[in-house]
Amino acid sequence: MRTLESVRRAVNNVQFNRFRFWLQLFFFVLLVYGGYLGIELGKSLPTFACGYNREGRGGMCYLMVLQHQMAWPWQKLFSVAGITVLTGFLTFYLWFIALNKGWCGFVCPVGTLQDWMTALRRMTGIRYSRYSWEQFQWLGQIKYVLLALMFIIPLGIGGGWFNKDLKSPFCMICPGRTLIPMFTGDFSFLTIDFSNKTNMIMTVLGLTVTGLFFVGAFVKKRFFCFYCPMGAFHYLLSKPALLRLKKDGSKCTRCGDCFRVCDQEIKLIADDVTRKEIMTDDCIMCLKCVAACPEPGALKATFAGIPIFEATEEGFIKRMQKGLRDEK
């Protein structure tokens, strides 16, 4: 029992930013270079392990596979062959429920790139900006529009309504398609495809989104995550997930420390003292809010109902002291 308490105390006192950095680096190497080591985690991962990174990938983003399947002719999609779609979705869901939106905060290579760009921005002294509450509310709906289009367009292709060259519309504009292959020496996606009008428009649009990704990441923390359809998909499926973010409002003093460290600028994490399940659709479950909370037990991460990381006064003080030493 004493050993278990010692482990719990060590976890709650961990230098969280350092721990998260190394964990993100591990997953980045695994998903971007794992293929060179013979690692293959399948084609149903709930994160942006880009399928266009052909040789290096250690697994594949499920959205790419899903869009291709949704573009099947309807007579095939709604036949026995549709079982393949259900099997792929079930595999995706089993991966997802283990980490919930922690896939965004710890595993996603595109998210990790944004965190590295934020670190670079901090080193250059460039200030970041925040959304107003009105901007936050209406911009947050864009990811659901993209998610809907990601289903509607491929289904329309299968029904003969749209051009077949649009069979993976989101992949064509996803910055991961442009950026991730570059880490294995493939710069071919930085070009415009002039083979037909559709491909030309989509590759131009993709390069434009990549440019916005770079600019946005220097003025907003986790800029792209706010518009990410994978994040919207996650949230819609998150109810049975094992990893949860919980709040005890009776212990919250509304100091605002959690909001100040939140990359997604979620005010409810500080202001809402009634909900126990505090994860929102914009949350990436990076757990920085838990690490920054000074009130014991006010915020915690649980796995299958068991607390695995929670706010403690001792952990908060140790992390603050480490931060002050690093600034000297």
N, C-alpha and C positions, 0 to 999 in steps of 0.2 A: 504493500500500500504506500509506503514511504517512497519507494522507487517510482511508482506511478505519479505521485505528487511532484517529485523532483523533475520528471520528464515534462509534466504539464507546466511547471514553473519555467523550465528552460525554453519551452516553445513560446510561452507568453512573453518572455523577456528577450526573444531573438531580435537581432538587428535586422529588422524586417526588410528594409530596402536592399541591403546586401544579399539577403537570402533570396529575395524575389529576382534580383538581377541575375544571379547564377542559375536559378531555376529556368528563367526565360532563355538564357543563353543555351542551356542544355536542350530545351525543346526546339530552339531555333536550329541548332546543329542537327538534331535528330530528324527534323522534318525537311530541312533543306539539303542536307548531305547524307542522310541515312541510307539512301539508295546505293551509294558507293560502298557501303558496308554490308549490303545484302539485306537491309532492314526494309520490310514492307508491312505497314500497318493497315493496309486495305484501302478501299476507295470510298469509305463512308465516314470520314473524319469530320467532326463538327467544328472545323477550324480551317483557316486559309492555307492549307498545305497544297500549294499550287500545282495542278496537273500539268501545266505547261513547262514546269521544271522537270523535264522528261527523265533525265538520268539520275539526278541527285535526290529526288523526293523520297522521303521515307514513308509516305502515305499520300492520300489524295483527298482534297476537299470534296465533301458530299454534294455541294451545290453544282459542281460541274457535271457530275454523273446524273443528278436529278434533272437538270435542264435537258440533257441529251435524251433521257428516258421520256420526259414529258413531251418531247417533240416527235415521238413515234406516231405513226398513223393511228388514228383512233381505234381501228379494228384490231390492231396489235396491242395497243395500250390497255384496252378494256377486254382483253382475252386472257387466256391462261398465262401468256407471257407477262402479263401485269404482275404476276406473283414475284417476278424479279424486282419490280419496283418496291413492293411491300417488304421483301427481304432486305433490300438495301436500306430502306427507311428504318426498319427494325434495328439493323446493325448500327446505323447512325444514332438512333435513340438510346441504345444501350451504352454507347460511348458517351453520349451527352449527359445522361442522368447521373453519371458518376461525378462530374465536375461542375454541372450546371453552367453558368456563364463564366466560371473560372477558366474555361477554354479561351475566353477573350482576354482575361487579365493576366494569364500566366503562360499560355501555350501558343497563341496565334502569332505567326511570324510577322504579319503585317502590323499587328499591335506592338510587337517588340520593336520593330523599326521606328514606329512613332515615338516610343519611349526613348530610344537612342537619339532621335532627332530633338526631342525635348531637352535631353541632357546637353546636346550640342548648342541649342539655343541658349540654355542657361550659361554655358561657358562663354558665349559671345556677348552676353549681357542684353540680348533682345528681350523685351518685355512681352508677356503674353496677355491676351485680352479675354474678356468674359462675355457671354451672351447675356442680353437682358432677359427678364422673365418672359416677356412676350415672344422674343426670338426663340427662346428655349422651347416654348410650347409648340409653336407651329413648325419650326425646323425639325423637331423630333418626330414629326409624322412622315418625313421623307423616306425613312427606312422602310416603312410599311408600304408606301407607294412602290418602291423598288422591289420589295418582296412580292407584291401582287403582280407586277409586270413580269417578274422572273417566272411566274407560273402561267400567266395569261398568254405571253408571247409564244413560248414553246408549245402550249396546248393549241394555240391558233395555227401554228405551223403544222401540227399533226392533223388539224382539221382542214388544211389547205387554204387558210386565210392569209398567212404571211409567208414571206420569202424564207426558203430553207436555210439561207446563209445566216439567219438570225437565231439558229438553234441553241446557242448558249449566250444570250444577250448580256447577262451580268458579267460573265467571264471576260467578255470583250472590252468592258469598261473598267473592270476591277484593277486597281493599281498593283495588286499582287501578281497579275499576269505579266506586267512590265518589269517589276522590280525583283521578284524572287529569282527568276532565271538568271539575272545578272550576277548573282552570288556564285553561280556555277559557270560563269564565263559566257553565257548566252545573252547577247545583246540584240538578237534579231527582232524582239518585240518592241524595240524603239523605233521601228520603221512603219511607214504607211503602206497598207496592202492595196495596190491598185488593180487587183485581179478582177474586181467588179465593183459596182457603185456601193452596194451594201457594205462590203468589207472595207472600202475606203472610208465611208462615213463612220463606221464603228471603230476602226483603228484610230482615226483622227479624234473621235470622242474619247477613246481610251487614253490616248496621250494627253488630252486636255485634262481629264480627271487625274492622271498621274501628276501633271503640273500643279493642279489645285491641291493635291495631296501634299506635295512638298511645301508649297506656300502655306497651306493651312496648318501643317504640323509645326511651323515656326511661330505661329501666332496663337494656336489653340492646342492644348494638351489633348492627345488622342482625337484629333480632328475628324478623321474618317470614321471612327467608331460610332459617332453620333448619327451617321447616315447608313450604317452597315445593315443590309438585309439579313445577314446571318444572325446579328444580334437580335433583330426583331423575331426571327424564326425561333431562336433560343427561348426568348421570353414567352412566346405563345405555348411552348412545350415544357415550361419550367416547373409546373406545379408538383410533379412527383420526384423532382431531382433530389439527390441525396445531400449535396452540399448546399447549405442555406446560410443566409445572412440575417441575423436576428437582433432585435433591439428591445431593451427593457426601458420603457419610457419613464418609469418611476425613478430610475437612477440617472437620467439625462438632465444636465443643467443647461442645455442649449448654449454651450460655450462656443460652438461653431467650428471647433478644430477639425471635425470630420469633413465638413463642407469645404474648408480651406484646402485640404489635401486632395479632394475629389477631382480627378481628371475630367469627369463628366459634368461637373458643376451641378450636382443633384442637391437641391436645397432641402428636400424632404428628409434626407438622412439626418439633418440637424433639427428640423422644425417639427417633424411628425413624432409625437410621443404616445400615440395610441396604437399604431400597428406594430405587431411583433415581427412579422415578415416584412423586412424593410427594403428588399431588393426591388428596383424598378426596371422598366424596359431599357433605360439608358445605362444602367449599372453594368460594369464589366467584371465585377467581383474580384477586383485586385486586392481587396482587404486592407488597403491603405487607411481607410477610415477606422478600422478596428485598431490598427497599430498607433494611430494618432489620438485615440480617445483616452482621456485621463481618468475617466470614471469607471471603477471596477465593475465589470459585468454589464455595463450599459450596451456595449456592442459585442457580438461574438459570432464566430463562424462555427457551424455544427455540421457533422457528417453522420447521416442516419440518426439524427437526434442527439448525438454525442458531441459536446463542445470540444473543438480541436484547437481553437485560437480565440482568445478573448481579451478584452481590454482590462488591464490591471494598472494600478498606480505605479508599481515597481517597474513594470515594463515600459511605461510611458516615460518615467524619469530617466531610465537607462538609455532609451533611444534619444531623448532630448539632449542628454549629456554628450552622447556620441556625436550628434549633429553639431553641437557647439564646438567640440574639439575639431571636427572636420573643417569648420569655417575659419579657424585660427590660422 
